[in-house]
Amino acid sequence: MTSSTTKPTRYAATTRALHWIVALMVLATIPVGVIMLQDGLSRDLRNTLFILHKNGGVIILLLVVLRLGWRARNPAPPLPDSVPPLQARIAHLAHGALYALLLVMALSGYIRVRAGGFPVEMLDAIGMPGLVPRSDSLAETAKWVHATARFALVALILAHIAAGLNHLRKRDGVFERIWPPFGRGRV
């Protein structure tokens, strides 16, 4: 634990674990979403992929909300002095956009499914009622939002990965703030 006069140089273990769990889930959910819409799939495979995608989206939503709550109580450690102020500002905006797009994707997916009259098996199993009314127009709007926002999300994820790899290459201390995903690791 750090003293009150010493600022941590890396994220807390909980933050790192949540970051990497969400990252892996998103990186798994994206291809599932693409594959499930392909022609020529058997009905059983398509149904399985839809179930994985819908329920994975619910888990991602819950984890992102948890991350936001955790982040509100546990701010990010300061960036190294070597990071220029403009780059730090861009990184801050990019992180905010990532959170926003993850929420947009999860919520629009949920609305599309529920307004379309489809089940969310994980939520149905615990008896959670749908939070949106059955509405074809609402389902179509949510479907459009979900299908459109995915491009921005994928572009931002790719930029985030590229920036992380660049910081890893430069060994400037930025990547080390979030790595390793679990445990104490090096400080």
N, C-alpha and C positions, 0 to 999 in steps of 0.2 A: 504494500500500500504506500502511496506517496504522501509526503507531508503537505500541509496546506500551503507551503511556500514553493513547492516543486510541482510544476505542471507535468502531467503524464505526457509521454511522447508517442503513445500508441493508444488505440482503442481498447476498452475493457474486453475481457474474454467473452462476455455475453454479447456485446456488439459484434465482435468478430464472428462468433458462432451464428448469430442471426443473419449477418451479411452473407456468409458462405452457404448457409442452408437455403436462403431465398435465392441466391444466385444459381445454385444447382437445380432448384425446383423450376425456376424460370427457364433455364437453359434446357431442361427436359420437357417442359410444357410447350415451348414454341414448336419444336419439330412434331410433337404429337398433334398439335393443332393444325399444322400443315398437312401431315399425312392423313389425318382423319377425313379431310375434304377431298382426297384424291378419288378419281373414278376407278372402278374395278376392284374395290375392296369387298371382301365378304361382309355380309351384314353383321356377323358375330364380331369380326375384327373392328369394324367401324363403331359398333356399340361399345366395345371395350375401350377404344381410344377416346370416344366421347366421354365415357364415365371417368377415365383417367384425367382428361383435360378439365372437365367441370369441377371435379372434386379437388384436383390439384390447384385450380384457381381459387377455390374457397380457402384452402390451406395457405396459399400465398397471401390472400387478402388478410387473413388472421395474423400471419407473421409480419406483414408490413405494418398493420395497425400496432402490433406489439412493438415493432422496431421504432415506430414514431413515438410511442409512449415512452419507451426506454430512452430514446434520443433526447426527448424533452427533459428528462431528469439526468441524463449523462451526456453532456455536450462533447463534441468532437475535440480531440486533443489539437493543440496548435500545429499548424503546418511548419515545416522547417523554414528558417529565415531565407534559405536559398530559393524558395518559391516566390516569384514576382507577384506583386499585389493583383495585377490583372489576371494572371493565371489562377490565383487563389479565388478570385471573384467568379471566374468562369467555372471552376470546379464546384464552388458552392451552388451556383445556379444549375449546373448539370445534375448535381445530387438531388436538388429540389425537384427538377424535372423528372428524374428517374422515379422518385417516390410518387409524384403526381401521376405519371403514366402507368405505374404499377397499380395504383388505385383505380384509375380510369379503366384499365383493362379488366381488372377483377370485377369491378362493379358493373361495367357494361356487359360482361359475360354473364354475370348472375342475373341481371335484368333481362337480358335476351332469353335466357333459359326459362326463368320463372314466368315472364310475361308471355312467352311462347307456349306455356302449359307443359313444360318438360320437367322431369324430376331432377333434383340434386340429391343423389342417393345418400351421401354422407349426412346431409342435413335432415332429410326425410327419416333416416334411421333413428335420429334422436328426437324426432317429433317437432322439429322447428317448422313453423308455418312459413309460407312464402311471404315476402315482405313487399311484393309489388303485385298489382292486379293483373289478371289475364287480359292481354291486349295485343292484338296483332300489330297495330301501328307502333306501340311502344317497343315490342319485340324487334320489329324491323329497324327502328331508329337505333336501338342498342346494338343490333347486329352490325349496322353501318359504322357506328362509333368504334366498336371492337375491331372490325376489319380494317378501319382506317388508322386508328391509333397504333396498331401493331407495327406499322412501318416506322413511325417515330420512335417507338420503344426499341426496336431492333437497332436502328441507327444509333441511338443513344447508348445502348449496351455495347455496341461495337466500339464507339468512341471511348467509353469508360474502360473497356478492356485494353484498348490501344494505349490510353493514358497510363493505366496501371503498369503495362509492360514497359512503357517508356521510363517510368519512374524506377522500375526494377532494374532496367538496363543502366540507368544513370546512378543507381545506388545513392539516391539523395535523401532516403529516409521516409519518403511518402508511402511507398508500397509496404514497407515494414510496419507501418502503423496498423495495417489490417491483416497482416500475415504473421504467424500461422493462424488458421481458422480456429483452432481449439488449443486449450492449455496456455501455459505461460509464455513459451517461446522465448526468443531473445528480445531484450528491451534495448 
